[in-house]
Amino acid sequence: MLIACYLPVIAGYGYHLATPIAGYALTGFFGPVVSLIITIGASNVAGATKKTIMAATTFVAYTNRLRDEIELDEVLRDKIAFDDLTDKQNPFFRYVL
């Protein structure tokens, strides 16, 4: 898995030398922060079921916020309304809390 993370850095190395290396260095901070946010939120409640629900709610709120930031055309919503798309493929899909 780590080797796969190096591939974009190696591919972009010849164009702008500092940019891919700086970008790769910054990606290491994303994973621990997200997992800590979910863990800290879940640690504030007692019980396995409540911890699971808290972690899932944090994830759902995060994905809904990401989708809200994307500007989408309402005409596209009508075009794909009856397509058989998954929640990842459909940009208009929102999880219900």
NUPA-142612 format. One record per residue: residue number from 1; x, z, y of N, C-alpha, C in turn. Coordinates in steps of 0.1 Angstrom, whole numbers, plus 5000, padded with zeros to 4 digits. Example, Ala and Ser with C-alpha at 12.3 -4.5 7.8 and 13.67 -1.06 7.14 Angstrom:
BEGIN
+-----+------+------+------+------+------+------+------+------+------+
| num |  nxx |  nzz |  nyy | caxx | cazz | cayy |  cxx |  czz |  cyy |
+-----+------+------+------+------+------+------+------+------+------+
|   1 | 5132 | 5078 | 4943 | 5123 | 5078 | 4955 | 5132 | 5078 | 4967 |
|   2 | 5128 | 5071 | 4978 | 5137 | 5071 | 4989 | 5129 | 5079 | 5000 |
+-----+------+------+------+------+------+------+------+------+------+
***
This chain:
BEGIN
+-----+------+------+------+------+------+------+------+------+------+
| num |  nxx |  nzz |  nyy | caxx | cazz | cayy |  cxx |  czz |  cyy |
+-----+------+------+------+------+------+------+------+------+------+
|   1 | 5008 | 5000 | 4988 | 5000 | 5000 | 5000 | 5009 | 5000 | 5013 |
|   2 | 5019 | 5007 | 5012 | 5028 | 5008 | 5024 | 5035 | 4995 | 5026 |
|   3 | 5038 | 4987 | 5016 | 5044 | 4974 | 5018 | 5034 | 4965 | 5024 |
|   4 | 5021 | 4966 | 5021 | 5011 | 4957 | 5027 | 5010 | 4960 | 5042 |
|   5 | 5012 | 4973 | 5046 | 5012 | 4976 | 5060 | 5024 | 4970 | 5068 |
|   6 | 5034 | 4968 | 5061 | 5046 | 4962 | 5068 | 5045 | 4947 | 5070 |
|   7 | 5036 | 4940 | 5063 | 5035 | 4926 | 5063 | 5032 | 4921 | 5077 |
|   8 | 5022 | 4926 | 5085 | 5020 | 4921 | 5098 | 5032 | 4923 | 5108 |
|   9 | 5039 | 4934 | 5106 | 5051 | 4936 | 5114 | 5061 | 4925 | 5111 |
|  10 | 5063 | 4922 | 5098 | 5073 | 4912 | 5095 | 5069 | 4898 | 5099 |
|  11 | 5056 | 4895 | 5098 | 5051 | 4882 | 5102 | 5052 | 4880 | 5117 |
|  12 | 5050 | 4890 | 5125 | 5051 | 4888 | 5140 | 5064 | 4892 | 5146 |
|  13 | 5074 | 4894 | 5138 | 5087 | 4899 | 5143 | 5094 | 4889 | 5152 |
|  14 | 5093 | 4876 | 5148 | 5101 | 4866 | 5156 | 5095 | 4863 | 5170 |
|  15 | 5083 | 4866 | 5172 | 5077 | 4862 | 5185 | 5079 | 4872 | 5196 |
|  16 | 5075 | 4884 | 5195 | 5078 | 4894 | 5204 | 5083 | 4906 | 5197 |
|  17 | 5096 | 4909 | 5199 | 5103 | 4918 | 5190 | 5097 | 4932 | 5191 |
|  18 | 5094 | 4937 | 5203 | 5090 | 4951 | 5204 | 5075 | 4953 | 5201 |
|  19 | 5067 | 4944 | 5204 | 5053 | 4946 | 5202 | 5048 | 4949 | 5188 |
|  20 | 5052 | 4942 | 5178 | 5048 | 4945 | 5164 | 5053 | 4959 | 5159 |
|  21 | 5065 | 4962 | 5163 | 5071 | 4975 | 5159 | 5064 | 4986 | 5166 |
|  22 | 5061 | 4985 | 5179 | 5053 | 4995 | 5186 | 5039 | 4997 | 5180 |
|  23 | 5033 | 4986 | 5177 | 5020 | 4986 | 5171 | 5020 | 4993 | 5158 |
|  24 | 5029 | 4990 | 5150 | 5030 | 4996 | 5137 | 5033 | 5011 | 5138 |
|  25 | 5041 | 5015 | 5147 | 5044 | 5029 | 5149 | 5031 | 5037 | 5154 |
|  26 | 5022 | 5030 | 5161 | 5010 | 5037 | 5166 | 5000 | 5038 | 5155 |
|  27 | 5000 | 5029 | 5145 | 4989 | 5029 | 5135 | 4991 | 5041 | 5126 |
|  28 | 5002 | 5047 | 5125 | 5004 | 5059 | 5117 | 4996 | 5071 | 5122 |
|  29 | 4993 | 5071 | 5135 | 4986 | 5083 | 5141 | 4971 | 5082 | 5138 |
|  30 | 4965 | 5070 | 5135 | 4951 | 5069 | 5134 | 4945 | 5076 | 5121 |
|  31 | 4951 | 5074 | 5110 | 4946 | 5080 | 5097 | 4945 | 5095 | 5098 |
|  32 | 4956 | 5102 | 5101 | 4955 | 5117 | 5101 | 4945 | 5122 | 5111 |
|  33 | 4943 | 5116 | 5123 | 4934 | 5120 | 5133 | 4920 | 5119 | 5128 |
|  34 | 4916 | 5108 | 5122 | 4903 | 5106 | 5117 | 4899 | 5116 | 5106 |
|  35 | 4909 | 5118 | 5097 | 4906 | 5127 | 5086 | 4906 | 5142 | 5091 |
|  36 | 4913 | 5145 | 5101 | 4913 | 5159 | 5107 | 4900 | 5161 | 5114 |
|  37 | 4895 | 5151 | 5121 | 4882 | 5153 | 5128 | 4871 | 5156 | 5118 |
|  38 | 4871 | 5148 | 5107 | 4860 | 5150 | 5097 | 4862 | 5164 | 5090 |
|  39 | 4875 | 5168 | 5087 | 4877 | 5180 | 5081 | 4874 | 5192 | 5089 |
|  40 | 4878 | 5192 | 5102 | 4875 | 5203 | 5111 | 4860 | 5204 | 5113 |
|  41 | 4853 | 5193 | 5115 | 4838 | 5194 | 5116 | 4832 | 5200 | 5104 |
|  42 | 4836 | 5196 | 5092 | 4831 | 5201 | 5079 | 4835 | 5215 | 5077 |
|  43 | 4846 | 5220 | 5082 | 4850 | 5234 | 5079 | 4842 | 5244 | 5088 |
|  44 | 4834 | 5239 | 5097 | 4827 | 5248 | 5105 | 4813 | 5252 | 5099 |
|  45 | 4811 | 5247 | 5087 | 4798 | 5251 | 5080 | 4802 | 5256 | 5066 |
|  46 | 4793 | 5264 | 5060 | 4795 | 5269 | 5047 | 4787 | 5262 | 5037 |
|  47 | 4792 | 5260 | 5025 | 4784 | 5254 | 5014 | 4788 | 5240 | 5012 |
|  48 | 4790 | 5236 | 5000 | 4794 | 5222 | 4996 | 4785 | 5211 | 5001 |
|  49 | 4772 | 5213 | 5000 | 4762 | 5203 | 5004 | 4763 | 5201 | 5019 |
|  50 | 4763 | 5213 | 5026 | 4764 | 5212 | 5041 | 4777 | 5205 | 5046 |
|  51 | 4788 | 5208 | 5039 | 4801 | 5202 | 5043 | 4800 | 5187 | 5041 |
|  52 | 4794 | 5182 | 5030 | 4792 | 5168 | 5027 | 4784 | 5161 | 5037 |
|  53 | 4773 | 5168 | 5041 | 4764 | 5162 | 5051 | 4770 | 5161 | 5064 |
|  54 | 4778 | 5172 | 5068 | 4785 | 5172 | 5081 | 4795 | 5160 | 5081 |
|  55 | 4803 | 5158 | 5070 | 4813 | 5148 | 5070 | 4806 | 5134 | 5071 |
|  56 | 4795 | 5132 | 5064 | 4788 | 5120 | 5064 | 4782 | 5117 | 5078 |
|  57 | 4777 | 5127 | 5084 | 4771 | 5126 | 5098 | 4782 | 5122 | 5108 |
|  58 | 4793 | 5128 | 5107 | 4804 | 5124 | 5116 | 4808 | 5110 | 5114 |
|  59 | 4809 | 5105 | 5101 | 4812 | 5091 | 5099 | 4802 | 5082 | 5104 |
|  60 | 4789 | 5085 | 5102 | 4778 | 5077 | 5106 | 4778 | 5076 | 5122 |
|  61 | 4780 | 5087 | 5128 | 4780 | 5087 | 5143 | 4792 | 5078 | 5148 |
|  62 | 4803 | 5079 | 5141 | 4815 | 5071 | 5145 | 4812 | 5056 | 5144 |
|  63 | 4806 | 5052 | 5132 | 4804 | 5038 | 5130 | 4793 | 5033 | 5140 |
|  64 | 4783 | 5041 | 5142 | 4773 | 5037 | 5152 | 4778 | 5035 | 5166 |
|  65 | 4787 | 5044 | 5170 | 4793 | 5043 | 5183 | 4802 | 5030 | 5184 |
|  66 | 4809 | 5027 | 5173 | 4817 | 5014 | 5174 | 4808 | 5002 | 5175 |
|  67 | 4797 | 5002 | 5168 | 4788 | 4991 | 5169 | 4781 | 4990 | 5182 |
|  68 | 4779 | 5001 | 5189 | 4772 | 5001 | 5202 | 4781 | 4995 | 5213 |
|  69 | 4794 | 4996 | 5211 | 4804 | 4991 | 5220 | 4805 | 4976 | 5220 |
|  70 | 4801 | 4970 | 5209 | 4802 | 4955 | 5208 | 4790 | 4949 | 5215 |
|  71 | 4792 | 4940 | 5224 | 4782 | 4933 | 5231 | 4777 | 4921 | 5222 |
|  72 | 4764 | 4921 | 5219 | 4758 | 4911 | 5210 | 4747 | 4904 | 5216 |
|  73 | 4745 | 4891 | 5212 | 4734 | 4883 | 5218 | 4721 | 4886 | 5210 |
|  74 | 4710 | 4888 | 5217 | 4698 | 4891 | 5210 | 4692 | 4879 | 5203 |
|  75 | 4696 | 4867 | 5207 | 4692 | 4855 | 5200 | 4698 | 4855 | 5186 |
|  76 | 4710 | 4859 | 5185 | 4716 | 4860 | 5172 | 4709 | 4870 | 5163 |
|  77 | 4704 | 4881 | 5168 | 4696 | 4890 | 5161 | 4684 | 4883 | 5154 |
|  78 | 4677 | 4875 | 5161 | 4666 | 4868 | 5156 | 4670 | 4858 | 5145 |
|  79 | 4682 | 4852 | 5146 | 4686 | 4842 | 5137 | 4690 | 4848 | 5123 |
|  80 | 4696 | 4860 | 5124 | 4701 | 4866 | 5111 | 4691 | 4877 | 5106 |
|  81 | 4680 | 4878 | 5112 | 4671 | 4889 | 5108 | 4667 | 4889 | 5094 |
|  82 | 4665 | 4878 | 5088 | 4661 | 4877 | 5074 | 4672 | 4872 | 5065 |
|  83 | 4684 | 4871 | 5069 | 4695 | 4868 | 5061 | 4698 | 4880 | 5052 |
|  84 | 4704 | 4878 | 5040 | 4707 | 4888 | 5031 | 4721 | 4893 | 5034 |
|  85 | 4722 | 4902 | 5044 | 4735 | 4907 | 5048 | 4737 | 4921 | 5045 |
|  86 | 4749 | 4925 | 5042 | 4752 | 4940 | 5040 | 4753 | 4947 | 5053 |
|  87 | 4754 | 4960 | 5053 | 4755 | 4967 | 5065 | 4768 | 4964 | 5073 |
|  88 | 4779 | 4960 | 5065 | 4791 | 4956 | 5072 | 4790 | 4942 | 5078 |
|  89 | 4783 | 4934 | 5071 | 4782 | 4920 | 5076 | 4772 | 4918 | 5088 |
|  90 | 4762 | 4927 | 5089 | 4752 | 4926 | 5099 | 4757 | 4934 | 5111 |
|  91 | 4760 | 4928 | 5122 | 4765 | 4936 | 5134 | 4754 | 4943 | 5141 |
|  92 | 4741 | 4941 | 5138 | 4730 | 4948 | 5144 | 4725 | 4960 | 5136 |
|  93 | 4731 | 4962 | 5124 | 4727 | 4973 | 5116 | 4731 | 4986 | 5122 |
|  94 | 4722 | 4996 | 5122 | 4725 | 5009 | 5127 | 4721 | 5019 | 5116 |
|  95 | 4730 | 5029 | 5113 | 4727 | 5039 | 5104 | 4717 | 5049 | 5111 |
|  96 | 4707 | 5054 | 5104 | 4698 | 5063 | 5110 | 4702 | 5078 | 5107 |
|  97 | 4703 | 5086 | 5118 | 4707 | 5100 | 5116 | 4695 | 5108 | 5114 |
+-----+------+------+------+------+------+------+------+------+------+
***
